[in-house]
């Protein structure tokens, strides 16, 4: 455990938890294995190990550290909940009980696990926009994954609607489809050069007003496809026309092979050319 190291730090992220009394095992010790697993998952999936180690050294009131810690705790508890009231005795597994507190029923435990999964998704959503400001994150493979489409956050899940279960799981399910759809749009309409740069600026939050407008329009087109099964060609043509009319703002497109698809050479009849027409 590197980020969550004390029982007090752990409990600061857990509402409605009974304080440990003298003689009881501190809560952090009871779920230490799950905290280790959660920290490894966060490093592998979101931060990279290098950035995670740097985050651990930030001040406790740093927003990136706070959001990362909340995500670690949420995922650790999600993993730990099913086994918190189960102990291994010489005679097999048993349920923890006392004269004052009885184990929760299975339906209540299931609801708690579902609630913690939803809370974990909320923690992911809160952390993702903050990671751009974390040391060396933009050069990590994790940043490359999230920046490989124009949808580096889970907002796309809410945009298309109808999702059940974990938003994070749904985002991962959508990600390869988003990548393929953008590749198709780049080849036929917007060019790989422009799309690559727009993704990078969108991830970093450095888009100019005009480029932000184009990104929003492309995103809307993709959302429309995911909801309706087809692209609106008129909308795509309007986006390209805007790009054509603003060469200084979209030089990547104007210098691309894709731009030639919208500016075919003009045929000129010459008397000395083969196939001259009267």
C-alpha positions in Angstrom: 0.0 0.0 0.0 1.4 3.3 -1.1 -1.5 5.8 -1.3 -3.7 4.6 1.5 -1.4 3.9 4.5 -3.3 4.7 7.7 -6.6 3.6 9.1 -7.5 7.3 9.6 -6.9 8.0 6.0 -9.0 5.1 4.9 -11.9 6.0 7.1 -12.0 9.6 5.9 -13.3 8.2 2.6 -15.9 5.9 4.2 -19.1 7.2 5.7 -21.2 5.3 8.2 -18.5 3.1 9.5 -18.2 2.0 13.1 -15.0 3.0 14.9 -12.5 0.3 15.8 -12.4 -0.2 19.6 -9.4 -1.4 21.6 -8.5 -5.0 20.9 -10.1 -5.1 17.4 -8.2 -5.4 14.2 -7.9 -2.0 12.5 -10.1 -1.8 9.4 -7.1 -1.1 7.1 -5.5 -4.3 8.1 -8.7 -6.3 7.4 -8.8 -5.0 3.8 -5.1 -4.4 3.1 -5.0 -7.1 0.4 -8.0 -5.4 -1.4 -6.3 -2.0 -1.1 -3.2 -3.4 -2.7 -5.3 -4.9 -5.6 -7.2 -1.6 -6.0 -4.0 0.5 -6.1 -2.5 -1.9 -8.7 -5.7 -1.6 -10.8 -5.7 2.2 -10.7 -2.0 2.3 -11.7 -2.5 -0.1 -14.6 -5.8 1.3 -15.8 -5.6 5.1 -15.2 -2.4 6.6 -13.9 0.6 4.6 -14.8 3.0 3.5 -12.1 5.3 6.5 -12.5 2.4 9.0 -12.2 0.8 7.0 -9.3 4.1 7.2 -7.3 4.3 10.9 -7.9 0.6 11.4 -6.8 1.4 9.5 -3.6 3.9 12.3 -2.8 1.4 15.1 -3.3 0.0 17.0 -0.4 -3.1 15.4 1.1 -5.3 18.3 0.0 -4.2 18.1 -3.6 -7.3 17.4 -5.8 -5.6 14.7 -7.9 -4.4 12.8 -4.8 -7.8 13.2 -3.2 -9.7 11.8 -6.3 -7.2 9.0 -6.7 -7.5 8.0 -3.1 -11.3 8.0 -3.3 -11.1 5.7 -6.3 -8.7 3.3 -4.6 -10.9 3.1 -1.5 -14.1 2.7 -3.5 -12.6 -0.2 -5.6 -11.0 -1.8 -2.5 -14.3 -1.8 -0.6 -16.2 -3.1 -3.6 -13.8 -6.0 -3.7 -13.9 -6.6 0.0 -17.6 -6.3 0.9 -18.6 -9.9 0.1 -16.0 -11.3 2.5 -16.0 -8.7 5.3 -18.5 -10.8 7.5 -16.9 -14.2 6.6 -14.2 -15.8 8.6 -12.3 -19.0 8.3 -12.5 -21.2 11.4 -11.0 -24.7 12.1 -14.4 -26.1 11.2 -14.9 -24.1 7.9 -16.2 -20.7 7.0 -18.5 -18.8 9.4 -20.4 -15.5 9.6 -19.2 -12.8 12.0 -21.9 -11.9 14.5 -22.3 -10.3 17.9 -25.1 -9.6 20.3 -25.5 -6.0 19.0 -24.8 -6.3 15.2 -26.1 -9.1 13.0 -24.9 -9.8 9.4 -26.7 -8.0 6.6 -29.0 -10.0 4.4 -27.8 -11.1 1.0 -30.1 -8.6 -0.8 -28.7 -5.8 1.3 -25.2 -6.8 0.6 -25.9 -7.0 -3.1 -27.4 -3.5 -3.1 -24.3 -2.3 -1.2 -22.0 -3.8 -3.7 -24.1 -2.3 -6.5 -24.0 1.1 -4.8 -20.3 0.9 -4.3 -19.8 0.0 -8.0 -21.8 3.1 -8.9 -19.7 5.2 -6.4 -16.5 3.8 -8.0 -17.8 4.9 -11.4 -18.4 8.4 -10.0 -14.9 8.4 -8.7 -13.5 7.4 -12.1 -15.5 10.2 -13.7 -14.1 12.7 -11.2 -10.5 11.6 -11.6 -10.2 11.3 -15.4 -10.3 15.0 -16.2 -7.8 15.8 -13.4 -5.1 13.3 -14.6 -4.1 15.7 -17.4 -2.4 17.8 -14.7 -0.5 14.9 -13.1 3.2 14.7 -13.6 4.2 12.8 -16.8 0.7 11.4 -17.3 0.4 12.7 -20.8 3.3 10.6 -22.0 1.9 7.4 -20.5 0.2 4.5 -22.3 -2.9 5.2 -20.2 -3.1 8.7 -21.6 -2.6 7.3 -25.1 -5.6 5.0 -24.5 -8.0 7.7 -23.3 -6.7 10.2 -25.9 -7.1 7.8 -28.8 -10.7 9.0 -29.4 -12.5 12.3 -29.1 -14.2 10.8 -26.0 -11.5 10.7 -23.2 -14.2 10.6 -20.4 -17.3 8.5 -19.7 -19.6 11.3 -20.7 -20.3 9.4 -23.9 -22.1 6.7 -21.8 -24.6 9.3 -20.6 -24.9 10.9 -24.1 -26.1 7.7 -25.7 -28.3 6.7 -22.8 -29.8 3.3 -22.0 -26.8 1.9 -20.2 -27.3 -0.4 -17.3 -24.7 -1.6 -14.8 -21.3 -0.1 -14.6 -20.6 3.0 -16.7 -16.9 2.2 -16.7 -17.6 -1.3 -18.2 -19.9 0.3 -20.8 -17.2 2.9 -21.7 -14.6 0.1 -22.2 -17.2 -1.7 -24.4 -17.7 1.4 -26.5 -14.1 2.4 -26.8 -13.1 0.2 -29.8 -16.3 1.2 -31.6 -15.5 4.9 -31.1 -12.0 4.3 -32.4 -13.3 2.6 -35.6 -16.0 5.2 -36.2 -13.5 8.1 -35.9 -11.0 6.3 -38.2 -13.8 6.0 -40.8 -14.7 9.7 -40.5 -11.0 10.7 -40.7 -10.5 8.7 -43.9 -13.6 10.0 -45.7 -14.2 13.4 -44.3 -11.8 15.0 -41.8 -8.3 13.5 -42.4 -6.1 11.5 -40.1 -3.9 14.6 -39.6 -6.6 16.8 -38.3 -8.3 14.1 -36.2 -5.1 13.2 -34.5 -4.4 16.8 -33.5 -8.0 17.4 -32.4 -7.8 14.3 -30.1 -4.6 15.6 -28.6 -5.9 19.1 -27.9 -9.3 17.7 -26.7 -7.5 15.5 -24.1 -5.4 18.4 -22.9 -8.2 20.9 -23.0 -6.3 23.3 -25.3 -8.8 23.5 -28.2 -9.4 27.0 -29.7 -13.1 28.1 -29.9 -13.4 27.2 -33.6 -11.7 23.8 -33.1 -13.8 23.1 -30.1 -16.9 23.8 -32.2 -15.8 21.2 -34.8 -15.0 18.6 -32.1 -18.5 19.1 -30.6 -20.0 18.6 -34.0 -18.0 15.5 -34.7 -18.9 14.1 -31.3 -22.6 14.8 -32.0 -22.4 13.0 -35.3 -20.9 9.9 -33.6 -23.5 10.0 -30.8 -26.1 10.2 -33.5 -24.6 7.1 -35.2 -24.5 5.1 -32.0 -28.2 6.0 -31.3 -29.5 5.7 -34.8 -27.2 3.5 -36.7 -26.1 5.9 -39.5 -24.3 9.2 -40.0 -26.1 12.3 -41.2 -24.2 13.1 -44.4 -25.6 16.7 -44.6 -24.2 17.4 -41.1 -20.8 15.9 -42.0 -20.7 18.0 -45.2 -21.5 21.1 -43.2 -18.6 20.4 -40.9 -16.2 19.9 -43.8 -17.5 23.2 -45.4 -16.7 25.0 -42.2 -13.2 23.6 -42.1 -12.7 24.5 -45.8 -13.8 28.1 -45.1 -11.3 28.5 -42.2 -8.0 27.4 -43.6 -5.9 29.1 -41.0 -7.7 27.2 -38.2 -7.5 23.8 -39.8 -4.3 23.7 -41.8 -3.8 20.0 -41.0 -6.9 19.2 -43.1 -6.0 21.6 -46.0 -2.6 19.9 -46.3 -4.0 16.4 -46.3 -4.8 13.9 -48.9 -8.4 13.8 -47.7 -8.8 17.5 -48.6 -8.2 16.5 -52.3 -11.4 14.5 -52.2 -13.3 17.7 -51.9 -11.3 19.7 -54.4 -11.0 17.5 -57.6 -8.9 18.9 -60.5 -11.0 21.0 -62.9 -11.2 19.6 -66.4 -10.0 22.0 -69.1 -10.4 21.3 -72.8 -7.3 21.8 -74.8 -7.0 21.6 -78.6 -3.6 19.9 -78.5 -4.8 17.2 -76.0 -5.9 13.8 -77.0 -9.7 13.4 -76.8 -10.3 17.1 -77.6 -14.0 17.9 -77.7 -15.6 20.5 -80.0 
